[in-house]
């Protein structure tokens, strides 16, 4: 039986999904201090004062991971939210249980997170990884996945919020980016390819590397 890593965390209740939408929009409207994210880790980088071209930027080549993170690539040092979101989506949709332990997978993903605890929602990201027992079963079947990114863009809700108050982004420099692509999953005696779509909250402060804030529910494209 196929166990898709990317499906974990999508079966949330409507209340939780609504709450996450409210949290992301609150960040975009510079009232994120009123929300309570769990503490997390990550990095920072430069972002322009206005939203960059949504059609620009391509997914950078994955850098070689360190031994403690297995096959999970390190986050790229980029300043463009769209470019970073593409790389983050590719990272989230790719895994290799043959060479990476459950602990390594989580450690590798956590390295992409923002270090600003008031914004970081590590729970939404770590929920993409199955529990250790299921990961072990996936490893028994040598399950692994690769991904390709087709495009990335700012959702309509984000662009509308930014147009209403362009200065609001300077509070937390958090951008919402929706990424689409394909995931190819292979396991013993089987495999397949499926379409993927994910909306990410990405932080790109001026003069700092971009980092991941959260995985958000789907919003208007």
N, C-alpha and C positions, 0 to 999 in steps of 0.2 A: 504494500500500500504506500502511495506517495504521500509524503509529509512536507508541505510547502512552507518554508521559512517565512516567506513574505505574507502569508495569510494570518500569521499570529498577530493578535491585537486588533483585528478588524471587527470582531464581534462584540463591540462595546454597546452598552445600553444607549438609547436616544438621549437620556439626560447627560451622560458623560460626553457624548459627541457634541451636544449643544454647549456644554461647559467648556470644552476645548476650543470650539469656535469662538466663544466669548473671550477666552484667555488670549488667543492669537490676535483678535481684533483689538483687544484692550492694549496689547503691546504696540500694535501699529498706531493706535490713537494716543500713545504716550500716557496711558493710565495703568500700565502694567503693575505698578506698585500696589494696586488694589487687589491683584490676584496673588495666589500662593502656589508657586511652583516648588517642587521638591528640589533639594540641593543637587548640583551636578558639577561636571568638569568640562574643560575644553580649551578653546583659543579664541583670538580676535584678529580682525584685519580691516583694511581700508575699504570704505564704500562711498560712492559719490553722494552729494547732498540731495540729488534727485534720482529717481529710479533709472537705472541704466537701460539700454536697448534690450528688450525682451527677446530679440532674435539673435543677439550676439552671444559669443562664448561657446566653446565646445568642451566636452568632457575631457579633462586632462588625463594623460597616461597615469595609471596607478603607480605609486612609488612602492618600492619593495618594503614589505612589512618586517617588523622586528620579530625575533623568535617567540617572544611572549604573547604575540598577537596572531600567530599562525598565518593564515592566508589573508587576513583582513589588511587592506592597504592603509597606510598612514594618510591623514587628511592632506589635501593639497594646500599649498600656501598661495592662495589667490584672494583677490579683493572684490570680485564680481559675484553677487548673490546667485545669478543664474548659472554661472560656471560651477560654483561650489555645489549648488543643489543637484546639478547633473551628476557630479562625482559622488555625492552622498547617496543619491538614489541607486547608482550603480553598485556602490558598496553594500547597501542594504539588500539589494536583490541578488547579491553574489555570496556564495559561501562554499566551503569544502569540508565536509565532516571527515574526510579521509586524512587530512593533514592538520586540522584545527580542532582543538578541544572546545567544550562548552565555555570553559573559563576564558580561553584565548579569544573566542568570538566576542564575548561581552567586553573584554579588555580592549580589543581593537575598536569596537564601536564606541566605547566611552571616550576614547581619545579624540573623537570628532566633536564632542560636546563643548558648549560654552562653559567657561569657568564662573560665570556670573549666576550664582545660585538662585537669585530671585526670578530669573527667566528660564533656567534649565528645566526641562521636563524629561528627565532620564527614563522615567517609567514608561512613557509612550514609545521610546526608542527600544529599550530593553525588552518590551513586550513582543517585539518582532522575533525574538529567539525562543524556541521551545524549551521546556524544562530539561534538566540533565538526562533524565531517563529516556525521553523521546529523542533527544539528540544522539544518545548512544544507539538507539534502534536505527536511526537514520544512518549512523556510521556503519552499522552492521550491513546495511544495504549499499554502502559506499556512495551515499547520496551527495551530490554537489550541484552547484548552479552557477551559471554565468549570465551576464545581462548586457544588453545594449540599450542606449538611450536614444530616443527618436527626437524629442524636443522638450523645451521647458519654457514656461511663461508665467507672468504674474496673474493670479486670478482676478476676475472682475471686481470682487469685493475689496481686494487690496488696492487696486488702482483707483477705485472710487474713494476709498478712505484717504489715500495719499493726495488725490486731487482736492478733496474737501479741506485738508489741512496739511500742506506740504511740509511745514516745519515740524510736524509731530514725529516724523521718522528720526529726528535728531535726539530724541529722548533715549531710545534703546537701540536704534539702527537694526531693527528686526524686519526682515522681508519675508513675505509668503511667496513661495514658488511651487507651481505644480509641474511635475515631471512625468512624461509618459515614455514607455519603452517596451521591451520584451525580455522575458526571463526564460532561459533554457535550463531545464532541470534534468539531471541524469542520475539513475540509480541502477543497481544490478538488474539486468534484463529489462530495462525500461527507460523511458524518458519522454520529454515533450516540451513544447514552447507555448508560452501564454503571454498575452498582453498585460502590461502593468501600468498603473497610474498612482501617484502619491503626491500629497501636498506637504511641503516641508516649511518650517519656520527657521530661517537662517539669519544669524547675526553677523553683520559686517561693519564694525566700527571703523572710523577713519584711522589710518596708519596701523591697522592690525589685521591679522589673518581672519578670514571668515570662519565661522563655527556653526555647528548644528544646535538649534534650540529645542525643537520638538517635531514630532510627526502629527500633523493635524488631520481632522476629518476632511473629506472632499468638500470643496466649496465651489461656487460658480466659476466656470472656466473663463 
